[in-house]
């Protein structure tokens, strides 16, 4: 499934391919994601293309600095992130995807980011 996603103010737009469509929406309970609360879906990292607003993106990283969380500098919306456990995949904010309705995916499952396998 090919998608388009945008931040709230429209400064950032991206496209990506989702191997599972919207069916694998999940939230993570690591210290960062638990505060962010956004459900994400899996994208093939090589297909993620920022089509507008690369200069409007800011990146946050912590801990091992492997995961890269991308946000619009203008409106603050998290658009996507690169995972630390599989560099071939990344997460796209379900709420940013054109035509997606996050409430239709509730209850969204939680993944165990507190006890992450990369922390062993």
ABEGO torsion letter per residue (X at the ends): XBBBBBBAAGABBBBBBBAAEAAABBBBABAAAAAAGBBBBBBBAAABBBABGAAABBBBBBEAGABBBBBBAAAGBBABBBBAABAABBBBBAAABBGBBAAAAOBBBBBBAABBAAAX
